[in-house]
């Protein structure tokens, strides 16, 4: 057993992305990113405690419930992202670090939108919408969603170019950019989409308590489940041996596209659950 360990150790050359093979170092930034995700998760946890402990204004229970359902999966995602970034900070295999940060960054980009979305519902829960606050948050959510999608697109393009040492095919770059623009168009289309008129005999406040309530439920579960898929992908990369990172080109392209499309579904579902004025 000791002889095997020595053989492996002697055949292993650490690469902390400082050998000149990549033009950006995910390992060097991982510690700061872990701290950032941890701080953001702490703020989300504080918001969860506040929602649970504070009494809502009259008629605000439904809004608070929707905000809480969005806060909880985003707290889980941000806490996991902080842990995954912490693992990346100790990496000695550059390509593995690139893969880990790709999926951890996807969690952060998507869950940041969900946090802002949840706060917009809390404005209604505590009657903080008398001066156009909800209108402002709607615009903020749209701008942040478009920004996150652009960052996810750049991250995916950078990933497959870094792993393939700038030898990625032009069509692969184009595929990611087209997907990114397509999801931006979806987000832009979903944002102003009005709710349908209430059906005959619908209860009061049908728009929020029934229609948008279902959308919030879908968005919450999408955030939790899809975020779990991204976390599992990053965690699985940690356990792959250092000598198994000669990935086929098609797999690199597939991972690059998945790291954009998967979190984009969280963002798109969240845009459908934005409160109306």
C-alpha positions, -999 to 999 in steps of 0.1 A, spaced: 0 0 0 28 24 9 46 16 -24 14 24 -44 11 57 -26 47 67 -34 42 57 -70 11 79 -74 27 108 -55 58 107 -76 38 107 -108 16 136 -98 25 172 -108 4 198 -90 -11 225 -112 -28 254 -94 -36 271 -127 -3 291 -124 16 272 -151 6 296 -179 -19 273 -194 -49 295 -185 -54 332 -184 -76 332 -153 -70 314 -120 -102 299 -105 -82 285 -75 -69 320 -65 -104 335 -65 -121 305 -49 -115 316 -13 -129 350 -18 -159 336 -37 -166 311 -9 -166 340 16 -189 360 -6 -214 331 -10 -212 325 28 -220 361 36 -249 362 12 -262 329 26 -260 345 61 -281 374 50 -307 350 35 -308 330 67 -314 363 87 -343 371 63 -357 336 69 -356 341 107 -372 375 103 -401 362 82 -407 334 106 -405 356 137 -422 389 126 -459 394 125 -471 403 90 -494 432 82 -530 424 77 -534 403 45 -496 397 42 -494 361 52 -497 348 17 -470 371 4 -447 362 33 -453 325 26 -443 330 -10 -412 350 0 -402 323 25 -406 295 -1 -382 313 -23 -357 321 4 -352 286 17 -340 269 -16 -318 299 -23 -302 296 12 -295 260 5 -279 268 -29 -257 296 -16 -245 276 14 -236 247 -10 -219 271 -34 -198 285 -5 -188 249 4 -179 240 -32 -158 272 -36 -140 263 -4 -132 229 -19 -119 246 -51 -95 267 -30 -76 236 -20 -74 222 -56 -41 210 -71 -56 201 -105 -63 231 -127 -89 214 -150 -108 200 -121 -109 234 -105 -122 249 -137 -150 224 -137 -159 229 -100 -161 266 -103 -181 264 -135 -210 247 -117 -206 266 -84 -207 299 -103 -239 287 -120 -256 281 -86 -245 316 -74 -257 334 -106 -292 317 -105 -298 319 -67 -289 356 -65 -319 362 -88 -342 341 -65 -331 361 -34 -341 394 -50 -374 378 -62 -381 367 -26 -375 402 -13 -400 416 -38 -427 394 -22 -417 405 13 -423 441 3 -459 431 -2 -460 411 30 -449 441 51 -467 467 31 -436 484 18 -451 490 -17 -467 524 -13 -441 543 -32 -433 522 -63 -410 497 -45 -425 467 -63 -421 484 -96 -385 491 -88 -378 456 -78 -394 442 -109 -370 463 -130 -341 453 -107 -349 416 -112 -350 420 -150 -317 438 -151 -300 414 -127 -314 384 -146 -300 397 -179 -267 404 -163 -265 369 -147 -273 353 -181 -245 373 -198 -220 362 -170 -231 326 -174 -226 328 -211 -191 343 -207 -182 317 -181 -193 288 -203 -173 301 -233 -143 307 -211 -145 272 -196 -143 252 -228 -117 275 -242 -96 271 -211 -99 233 -209 -92 229 -246 -63 254 -244 -80 279 -268 -85 252 -294 -123 252 -291 -143 251 -323 -160 283 -335 -194 266 -336 -191 257 -299 -186 294 -290 -215 303 -313 -237 276 -297 -232 290 -262 -237 326 -273 -269 318 -292 -282 299 -262 -274 328 -239 -292 353 -262 -322 330 -265 -326 328 -228 -322 366 -225 -351 369 -250 -372 344 -229 -365 364 -197 -374 396 -215 -407 381 -228 -417 366 -194 -410 397 -174 -440 419 -186 -463 391 -193 -497 399 -176 -517 374 -157 -549 360 -173 -582 373 -161 -597 354 -131 -621 326 -140 -658 329 -131 -663 324 -93 -626 329 -85 -618 338 -49 -607 374 -40 -571 382 -48 -570 353 -72 -540 367 -91 -517 364 -61 -532 337 -40 -538 312 -68 -521 320 -101 -489 335 -89 -488 313 -59 -485 283 -82 -458 299 -101 -438 306 -69 -442 270 -59 -428 259 -93 -399 284 -91 -391 272 -55 -389 236 -65 -370 244 -97 -345 263 -77 -340 235 -52 -339 206 -76 -319 222 -104 -295 237 -79 -291 202 -64 -282 189 -99 -255 216 -103 -242 209 -68 -240 172 -75 -221 179 -108 -195 200 -90 -192 176 -61 -188 147 -85 -159 165 -102 -141 167 -69 -140 129 -66 -126 122 -101 -89 113 -99 -63 137 -113 -52 113 -140 -88 111 -155 -91 146 -167 -84 141 -203 -120 146 -212 -132 141 -247 -140 173 -266 -177 165 -269 -180 162 -231 -163 196 -226 -188 212 -250 -217 195 -233 -206 206 -198 -202 242 -211 -237 243 -226 -252 226 -195 -237 251 -171 -256 278 -190 -289 261 -198 -295 245 -164 -292 276 -142 -311 296 -169 -341 274 -162 -341 287 -126 -339 323 -138 -367 318 -164 -390 301 -138 -383 329 -114 -393 356 -139 -427 340 -142 -431 343 -104 -424 381 -101 -452 399 -82 -474 423 -102 -481 458 -91 
